[in-house]
Amino acid sequence: MKKINQLMLNGMIQTKRIGQRAVRILKDRSGDQITGWLIVILLVVVVGAFFLKTYQESIIEIWNGIVNKAKTTFGI
C-alpha cells in the first residue's frame, strides 16, 4: 500500500510539473517555440493521415485477425 501511495504522489507531482511547463510555453511571447510545436503537430498529422490512408486495408485485416484470435482463444 505504501508503494501505491508513493507512485500516486509521484504521478501527481509529475502532472503538476507538466502543467507548469505547458503554461510557461503558452505564456512565451517569442513565438519561436509555438511555431516549432505547430510545425511538429502538422507533420505528425500529415504523416499519420498518409499512413492511415496507405495502410487502411492492412490495419483492418490485422484488427480482424486479432479479434478472430481472441474469439477462438476464449471460445466466444
Phi and psi in radians as a Rosetta constraint file:
Dihedral C 1 N 2 CA 2 C 2 CIRCULARHARMONIC -1.142 0.35
Dihedral N 2 CA 2 C 2 N 3 CIRCULARHARMONIC -0.667 0.35
Dihedral C 2 N 3 CA 3 C 3 CIRCULARHARMONIC -1.154 0.35
Dihedral N 3 CA 3 C 3 N 4 CIRCULARHARMONIC -0.694 0.35
Dihedral C 3 N 4 CA 4 C 4 CIRCULARHARMONIC -1.108 0.35
Dihedral N 4 CA 4 C 4 N 5 CIRCULARHARMONIC -0.765 0.35
Dihedral C 4 N 5 CA 5 C 5 CIRCULARHARMONIC -1.090 0.35
Dihedral N 5 CA 5 C 5 N 6 CIRCULARHARMONIC -0.685 0.35
Dihedral C 5 N 6 CA 6 C 6 CIRCULARHARMONIC -1.154 0.35
Dihedral N 6 CA 6 C 6 N 7 CIRCULARHARMONIC -0.726 0.35
Dihedral C 6 N 7 CA 7 C 7 CIRCULARHARMONIC -1.099 0.35
Dihedral N 7 CA 7 C 7 N 8 CIRCULARHARMONIC -0.729 0.35
Dihedral C 7 N 8 CA 8 C 8 CIRCULARHARMONIC -1.115 0.35
Dihedral N 8 CA 8 C 8 N 9 CIRCULARHARMONIC -0.723 0.35
Dihedral C 8 N 9 CA 9 C 9 CIRCULARHARMONIC -1.117 0.35
Dihedral N 9 CA 9 C 9 N 10 CIRCULARHARMONIC -0.776 0.35
Dihedral C 9 N 10 CA 10 C 10 CIRCULARHARMONIC -1.085 0.35
Dihedral N 10 CA 10 C 10 N 11 CIRCULARHARMONIC -0.698 0.35
Dihedral C 10 N 11 CA 11 C 11 CIRCULARHARMONIC -1.105 0.35
Dihedral N 11 CA 11 C 11 N 12 CIRCULARHARMONIC -0.719 0.35
Dihedral C 11 N 12 CA 12 C 12 CIRCULARHARMONIC -1.168 0.35
Dihedral N 12 CA 12 C 12 N 13 CIRCULARHARMONIC -0.685 0.35
Dihedral C 12 N 13 CA 13 C 13 CIRCULARHARMONIC -1.120 0.35
Dihedral N 13 CA 13 C 13 N 14 CIRCULARHARMONIC -0.789 0.35
Dihedral C 13 N 14 CA 14 C 14 CIRCULARHARMONIC -1.133 0.35
Dihedral N 14 CA 14 C 14 N 15 CIRCULARHARMONIC -0.670 0.35
Dihedral C 14 N 15 CA 15 C 15 CIRCULARHARMONIC -1.079 0.35
Dihedral N 15 CA 15 C 15 N 16 CIRCULARHARMONIC -0.735 0.35
Dihedral C 15 N 16 CA 16 C 16 CIRCULARHARMONIC -1.124 0.35
Dihedral N 16 CA 16 C 16 N 17 CIRCULARHARMONIC -0.719 0.35
Dihedral C 16 N 17 CA 17 C 17 CIRCULARHARMONIC -1.111 0.35
Dihedral N 17 CA 17 C 17 N 18 CIRCULARHARMONIC -0.736 0.35
Dihedral C 17 N 18 CA 18 C 18 CIRCULARHARMONIC -1.097 0.35
Dihedral N 18 CA 18 C 18 N 19 CIRCULARHARMONIC -0.738 0.35
Dihedral C 18 N 19 CA 19 C 19 CIRCULARHARMONIC -1.085 0.35
Dihedral N 19 CA 19 C 19 N 20 CIRCULARHARMONIC -0.713 0.35
Dihedral C 19 N 20 CA 20 C 20 CIRCULARHARMONIC -1.132 0.35
Dihedral N 20 CA 20 C 20 N 21 CIRCULARHARMONIC -0.691 0.35
Dihedral C 20 N 21 CA 21 C 21 CIRCULARHARMONIC -1.133 0.35
Dihedral N 21 CA 21 C 21 N 22 CIRCULARHARMONIC -0.728 0.35
Dihedral C 21 N 22 CA 22 C 22 CIRCULARHARMONIC -1.096 0.35
Dihedral N 22 CA 22 C 22 N 23 CIRCULARHARMONIC -0.736 0.35
Dihedral C 22 N 23 CA 23 C 23 CIRCULARHARMONIC -1.112 0.35
Dihedral N 23 CA 23 C 23 N 24 CIRCULARHARMONIC -0.729 0.35
Dihedral C 23 N 24 CA 24 C 24 CIRCULARHARMONIC -1.084 0.35
Dihedral N 24 CA 24 C 24 N 25 CIRCULARHARMONIC -0.724 0.35
Dihedral C 24 N 25 CA 25 C 25 CIRCULARHARMONIC -1.157 0.35
Dihedral N 25 CA 25 C 25 N 26 CIRCULARHARMONIC -0.741 0.35
Dihedral C 25 N 26 CA 26 C 26 CIRCULARHARMONIC -1.205 0.35
Dihedral N 26 CA 26 C 26 N 27 CIRCULARHARMONIC -0.490 0.35
Dihedral C 26 N 27 CA 27 C 27 CIRCULARHARMONIC -1.439 0.35
Dihedral N 27 CA 27 C 27 N 28 CIRCULARHARMONIC -0.248 0.35
Dihedral C 27 N 28 CA 28 C 28 CIRCULARHARMONIC -1.175 0.35
Dihedral N 28 CA 28 C 28 N 29 CIRCULARHARMONIC 2.092 0.35
Dihedral C 28 N 29 CA 29 C 29 CIRCULARHARMONIC -1.605 0.35
Dihedral N 29 CA 29 C 29 N 30 CIRCULARHARMONIC -0.028 0.35
Dihedral C 29 N 30 CA 30 C 30 CIRCULARHARMONIC -1.167 0.35
Dihedral N 30 CA 30 C 30 N 31 CIRCULARHARMONIC -0.536 0.35
Dihedral C 30 N 31 CA 31 C 31 CIRCULARHARMONIC 1.524 0.35
Dihedral N 31 CA 31 C 31 N 32 CIRCULARHARMONIC -0.358 0.35
Dihedral C 31 N 32 CA 32 C 32 CIRCULARHARMONIC -1.110 0.35
Dihedral N 32 CA 32 C 32 N 33 CIRCULARHARMONIC -0.798 0.35
Dihedral C 32 N 33 CA 33 C 33 CIRCULARHARMONIC -1.167 0.35
Dihedral N 33 CA 33 C 33 N 34 CIRCULARHARMONIC -0.750 0.35
Dihedral C 33 N 34 CA 34 C 34 CIRCULARHARMONIC -1.153 0.35
Dihedral N 34 CA 34 C 34 N 35 CIRCULARHARMONIC -0.714 0.35
Dihedral C 34 N 35 CA 35 C 35 CIRCULARHARMONIC -1.074 0.35
Dihedral N 35 CA 35 C 35 N 36 CIRCULARHARMONIC -0.741 0.35
Dihedral C 35 N 36 CA 36 C 36 CIRCULARHARMONIC -1.063 0.35
Dihedral N 36 CA 36 C 36 N 37 CIRCULARHARMONIC -0.752 0.35
Dihedral C 36 N 37 CA 37 C 37 CIRCULARHARMONIC -1.165 0.35
Dihedral N 37 CA 37 C 37 N 38 CIRCULARHARMONIC -0.664 0.35
Dihedral C 37 N 38 CA 38 C 38 CIRCULARHARMONIC -1.133 0.35
Dihedral N 38 CA 38 C 38 N 39 CIRCULARHARMONIC -0.658 0.35
Dihedral C 38 N 39 CA 39 C 39 CIRCULARHARMONIC -1.136 0.35
Dihedral N 39 CA 39 C 39 N 40 CIRCULARHARMONIC -0.751 0.35
Dihedral C 39 N 40 CA 40 C 40 CIRCULARHARMONIC -1.088 0.35
Dihedral N 40 CA 40 C 40 N 41 CIRCULARHARMONIC -0.788 0.35
Dihedral C 40 N 41 CA 41 C 41 CIRCULARHARMONIC -1.093 0.35
Dihedral N 41 CA 41 C 41 N 42 CIRCULARHARMONIC -0.750 0.35
Dihedral C 41 N 42 CA 42 C 42 CIRCULARHARMONIC -1.055 0.35
Dihedral N 42 CA 42 C 42 N 43 CIRCULARHARMONIC -0.788 0.35
Dihedral C 42 N 43 CA 43 C 43 CIRCULARHARMONIC -1.094 0.35
Dihedral N 43 CA 43 C 43 N 44 CIRCULARHARMONIC -0.738 0.35
Dihedral C 43 N 44 CA 44 C 44 CIRCULARHARMONIC -1.096 0.35
Dihedral N 44 CA 44 C 44 N 45 CIRCULARHARMONIC -0.754 0.35
Dihedral C 44 N 45 CA 45 C 45 CIRCULARHARMONIC -1.142 0.35
Dihedral N 45 CA 45 C 45 N 46 CIRCULARHARMONIC -0.780 0.35
Dihedral C 45 N 46 CA 46 C 46 CIRCULARHARMONIC -1.142 0.35
Dihedral N 46 CA 46 C 46 N 47 CIRCULARHARMONIC -0.822 0.35
Dihedral C 46 N 47 CA 47 C 47 CIRCULARHARMONIC -1.131 0.35
Dihedral N 47 CA 47 C 47 N 48 CIRCULARHARMONIC -0.726 0.35
Dihedral C 47 N 48 CA 48 C 48 CIRCULARHARMONIC -1.073 0.35
Dihedral N 48 CA 48 C 48 N 49 CIRCULARHARMONIC -0.754 0.35
Dihedral C 48 N 49 CA 49 C 49 CIRCULARHARMONIC -1.116 0.35
Dihedral N 49 CA 49 C 49 N 50 CIRCULARHARMONIC -0.714 0.35
Dihedral C 49 N 50 CA 50 C 50 CIRCULARHARMONIC -1.050 0.35
Dihedral N 50 CA 50 C 50 N 51 CIRCULARHARMONIC -0.844 0.35
Dihedral C 50 N 51 CA 51 C 51 CIRCULARHARMONIC -1.165 0.35
Dihedral N 51 CA 51 C 51 N 52 CIRCULARHARMONIC -0.672 0.35
Dihedral C 51 N 52 CA 52 C 52 CIRCULARHARMONIC -1.109 0.35
Dihedral N 52 CA 52 C 52 N 53 CIRCULARHARMONIC -0.735 0.35
Dihedral C 52 N 53 CA 53 C 53 CIRCULARHARMONIC -1.193 0.35
Dihedral N 53 CA 53 C 53 N 54 CIRCULARHARMONIC -0.747 0.35
Dihedral C 53 N 54 CA 54 C 54 CIRCULARHARMONIC -1.196 0.35
Dihedral N 54 CA 54 C 54 N 55 CIRCULARHARMONIC -0.739 0.35
Dihedral C 54 N 55 CA 55 C 55 CIRCULARHARMONIC -1.875 0.35
Dihedral N 55 CA 55 C 55 N 56 CIRCULARHARMONIC 0.408 0.35
Dihedral C 55 N 56 CA 56 C 56 CIRCULARHARMONIC -1.026 0.35
Dihedral N 56 CA 56 C 56 N 57 CIRCULARHARMONIC -0.817 0.35
Dihedral C 56 N 57 CA 57 C 57 CIRCULARHARMONIC -1.145 0.35
Dihedral N 57 CA 57 C 57 N 58 CIRCULARHARMONIC -0.690 0.35
Dihedral C 57 N 58 CA 58 C 58 CIRCULARHARMONIC -1.129 0.35
Dihedral N 58 CA 58 C 58 N 59 CIRCULARHARMONIC -0.705 0.35
Dihedral C 58 N 59 CA 59 C 59 CIRCULARHARMONIC -1.102 0.35
Dihedral N 59 CA 59 C 59 N 60 CIRCULARHARMONIC -0.739 0.35
Dihedral C 59 N 60 CA 60 C 60 CIRCULARHARMONIC -1.114 0.35
Dihedral N 60 CA 60 C 60 N 61 CIRCULARHARMONIC -0.752 0.35
Dihedral C 60 N 61 CA 61 C 61 CIRCULARHARMONIC -1.105 0.35
Dihedral N 61 CA 61 C 61 N 62 CIRCULARHARMONIC -0.757 0.35
Dihedral C 61 N 62 CA 62 C 62 CIRCULARHARMONIC -1.111 0.35
Dihedral N 62 CA 62 C 62 N 63 CIRCULARHARMONIC -0.779 0.35
Dihedral C 62 N 63 CA 63 C 63 CIRCULARHARMONIC -1.087 0.35
Dihedral N 63 CA 63 C 63 N 64 CIRCULARHARMONIC -0.783 0.35
Dihedral C 63 N 64 CA 64 C 64 CIRCULARHARMONIC -1.087 0.35
Dihedral N 64 CA 64 C 64 N 65 CIRCULARHARMONIC -0.649 0.35
Dihedral C 64 N 65 CA 65 C 65 CIRCULARHARMONIC -1.096 0.35
Dihedral N 65 CA 65 C 65 N 66 CIRCULARHARMONIC -0.719 0.35
Dihedral C 65 N 66 CA 66 C 66 CIRCULARHARMONIC -1.124 0.35
Dihedral N 66 CA 66 C 66 N 67 CIRCULARHARMONIC -0.779 0.35
Dihedral C 66 N 67 CA 67 C 67 CIRCULARHARMONIC -1.116 0.35
Dihedral N 67 CA 67 C 67 N 68 CIRCULARHARMONIC -0.769 0.35
Dihedral C 67 N 68 CA 68 C 68 CIRCULARHARMONIC -1.103 0.35
Dihedral N 68 CA 68 C 68 N 69 CIRCULARHARMONIC -0.706 0.35
Dihedral C 68 N 69 CA 69 C 69 CIRCULARHARMONIC -1.122 0.35
Dihedral N 69 CA 69 C 69 N 70 CIRCULARHARMONIC -0.713 0.35
Dihedral C 69 N 70 CA 70 C 70 CIRCULARHARMONIC -1.117 0.35
Dihedral N 70 CA 70 C 70 N 71 CIRCULARHARMONIC -0.722 0.35
Dihedral C 70 N 71 CA 71 C 71 CIRCULARHARMONIC -1.115 0.35
Dihedral N 71 CA 71 C 71 N 72 CIRCULARHARMONIC -0.767 0.35
Dihedral C 71 N 72 CA 72 C 72 CIRCULARHARMONIC -1.249 0.35
Dihedral N 72 CA 72 C 72 N 73 CIRCULARHARMONIC -0.583 0.35
Dihedral C 72 N 73 CA 73 C 73 CIRCULARHARMONIC -1.181 0.35
Dihedral N 73 CA 73 C 73 N 74 CIRCULARHARMONIC -0.762 0.35
Dihedral C 73 N 74 CA 74 C 74 CIRCULARHARMONIC -1.706 0.35
Dihedral N 74 CA 74 C 74 N 75 CIRCULARHARMONIC 0.028 0.35
Dihedral C 74 N 75 CA 75 C 75 CIRCULARHARMONIC 1.191 0.35
Dihedral N 75 CA 75 C 75 N 76 CIRCULARHARMONIC 0.627 0.35
